[in-house]
Amino acid sequence: MDARAVSTSRLVSIAAALAGSLLLLFLAAPVIGLVGVGGAEGLARLGSDAELRDALLLTALCATAATACAALGGVPLAWLLARRDFPGRAVLAACLDLPLLIPHPVAGIALLLLLGRDSAVGGAALAAGLRIVGTPLGIIAAMAFVAAPLFVSAAREAIARVDARYEGVARTLGDTPWRAFRRITLPLAGRGLLAAALVTWARAVSEFGAIVVLTYNPKVVSVLSYDRLTSHGLSEALPVAAALAVLALVPLTLLRALRADAERVR
């Protein structure tokens, strides 16, 4: 390699490193600044701000319920996409990814059309004594709608990494398809499914746009931070926003620890 090629390679490397560093700074600095400025006050307010405590608890509970719903319906869909080739498979996969592509306030409007009291589903639920819009059920629905596609995608990859021949061997020994999945695939894909659940939970916790359309009250933390920003200004919104950032960082930290542990096992 001549001197000019070496010089060009070094310049490209330096430019790539600079671009990567700038992107990392752009992504990390706002969150670090938010937590640094408002994190201590947000933690301090947990003792005196009942509304913030209630919002944090509601957010965590609804995100957990939404993640459970995503896992309950997502695991069979993930197995189907990972193990079967059938007509319409690409259409099904596109439908599952669609909530990731539309603006989240638009997702909230779409859910309102489906679940509102004037709709067939919402009207039937009301007739049965179950109100969705304006209740924690609406929050769970909004969280599940925007976060479930992440679970299905990650779960599909986790199941696809498990050799299908293991299920085939179990079937030859008399296992039903469900029993083979439960005894063989589910344990082997368990770490990946747990990682999918953590990502889904973090995404559900951070949702705002769809929730604010379906259920403004009771308030989750994202809605509370917006409400305080518009009503009282930045100084009141900062501690709430920082508390939300910390809450979202917890599962992501667990996810990184899980992946590091998996790499050590390998």
N, C-alpha and C positions, 0 to 999 in steps of 0.2 A: 504494500500500500504506500503510495507516494505521500509526500509532505502535505500537498494540497488536500488530498482525501482525508488525511488524519486531522487536519485543521478544520475541514468542513464537518467531520464527524463530531469533533469536540464542540463546535459551535451549536450543532443540532442538539447535542446532549445538554449543553448549558441552557439553551432555549426551552427544551422540554422540561428540565428541572425547574426553571423559573416559572413556566406556565403552570406546572403542577403545584408548585408552592403557592402561587397566587390564588389558584382555585381552592386549595386547602384553607388558606387564610380567609378567603371570602366565605367559605362554608362554615368554618369553625368560629371565627371572630364574633359574629353576632350572638351566637348561643353562649359562648364564653363570657362575652360582655354582659349579656342579660342575666346569667346566673351570678356573675361576679358582682353586679350592681344591685340586683334585687333578691338574690338567693338568701342571704342572711336575714333580711327583713321578712321575706316570705316564710322562712322557717320560724322566725320569732312570732309572726302573726298567727301561727297555728294555735297558739295558746289563747289568743284573745279574739280571733276573727271566726265566729261560728259559721258564717256564710261560706268562708273559704274552706273550712273543715268539711262542711256538708257537701260542697261542690267536689272536693277531692274524693270523698267517699263515694259519692254518686258516680263520678267518672270511673273510678276503679271498678265498682260493681257492674256498671253497664258495659264497660269494656270487657270484663271477664265473661259476662253473659253473651255478648256479641261474639267473642272468640269461641265460646263453647258451641254456639249455633253454627259458626263457620266450620268448626271441626266436625260436628255431627253430620252436616251435609257435604262438607268439602272432601272428607276422606274417601267416600264412595266415588265421587266425581273424579278425584285425583287418581284413584285406582283404575277407573274406566279409561281415562285419558292416557295413563301410563302403560296399560296392559292390552288394550283393545284397539284395533283399527277398524273403523266402521264408517259408512256413509254419513256425512254431516259432522264428522269429528272436528274439522277445522271451523265449522260454523259454531259448534258448541264452545270450542276454546275461545273464539272471538267474542261470543256473548258473555263468557265469564270474565274476559278482560275489559269489557266495555265500561264498567264503572270506574276503571282507572283512567279513562281517557276523557270523560265528560267533566265539565266544571262542577264542583261539589254543590254549589247552590242550585244548579240545574238538577243534580241528583236528588236534592231535597224536594224540589218541585215535582219531579217524577214520582217520588215516594208519596208526596201529599196527594197526588192524583190517584194513586193506588190505595192509600190507606186512610184518606180523609173520610169524614162522615157521610159525604155525598157520593162516595164510590161504592161499588158493590161489596168489596172486601171490608172497607171501613164501616159501611152500614150494617153488614152482617155481624161484624164484631160488636158494634154498639148494641144491636138487638140482643146479643148474647151477654150484654153487660160489660163488655171489654172495650175501653177507649184507648186508642193508640196515640193519636196526635195530641201533643200537650202533656204527655206522661212519660215516665221512664221507658215504657215500651217503645215510644217513638225514638228516643235516644238510642236504644239498642238496635232498632231497625236501621237507623241512619248509620251507626257505626258498623253494623254487619254488612251493609250494602257497599260501603267504600273499602272495607278491610278484608272481606272474605275472598276476593280474587287473589290477594297476596297469599292467603293460606293455601288455596287450591294450587297455585303455581308452585309454591315451595314444596308442598306435599307431593305433588306429581313428580318433581325431581327426586325427592327422597325415596319414593316407591320405585321409580324407574331404576335407581341405583341398586336395588335388590334383584338379584338374578331370578328371573321368572322360573327357571328350572327347579328351584327349591320348592315352589308351589306345586309344580308338576310332579315332583317326587312324592310330596305329601298326598296329592290326589291319587297316585297309584297305590298308596298304602291305605286308601279308604276314606280320606278326609273329604268333606264337602268343600266347595270353593270358599265359603265363609270361614270354616274351621281352618283351612290351610292359610288363609289370609291372617286370621287371628293368631295362630300359633307360629307362623313362619315370618310373613312379611311385616306384620305390625311391630314385633320386637326389633327386627333388623332395621326397620325404617324409623324406629322410635325417636332417636336423637334428631333426625331431620324433621320429624313431625313436631317435636317440642320446639325446635328453632322456628318452624313456621308459625306456631302458636304465639311465640314471643314477639315476632315481627307483627303479627296480626293485632295483638294486644296493644303494642306501641302505636300502631297506626290508628286504632280505634280511639285511644286516649287523646290523640292530637286532632281528631276531627272537629271541624267547626261549621263549615258551610252547609252541609246537609242537616246537621242538628239544629242550627238556628232557624231553619225553615220549618222543621217539624215540631220542635219542642224548645221554645225559648225559656220557659219556666217548667219545671225546676231547672236550675242552671248547672251545667257541667263547668269545669274550670275554664275551658276555652271560651265559652259564652260569657262567663263571669268576668274574664279579663277584658273582653271586648266591651262589656257593659260598663265596667269601671273606667276604661279608657274614654269612652264617649260621654260618660256622665261626670267624671271627676278629674280626668286628665292622666297624663303619663305616670305621674308619681304614684297614683293609687293602683294603676294597672301593672306596674313593674313587679311587685312582689307576687301577684297572682300568676303572671306570665312565667316568672322564674320557677314558681312551684310546679307549674305544668311542664316546663322543660325538664326539671329534675325527675318528675314522675315518668316522663317519656324515656329518659335516659336509663332508668333502672333496667327495663327488659333488654335494652340494647347492650348494656354492660353484661348482663347475664348471657346474652347470645354470643358475645365475643368470647366470654369465658368457656362457653359450651364448645365453640369451634376450636379454641385452643386446646381443650381437653381431648377433642376428637383427633386433632393432629398429633398429640402426644401418643394416643393409643395406636395410631397407624405406625 
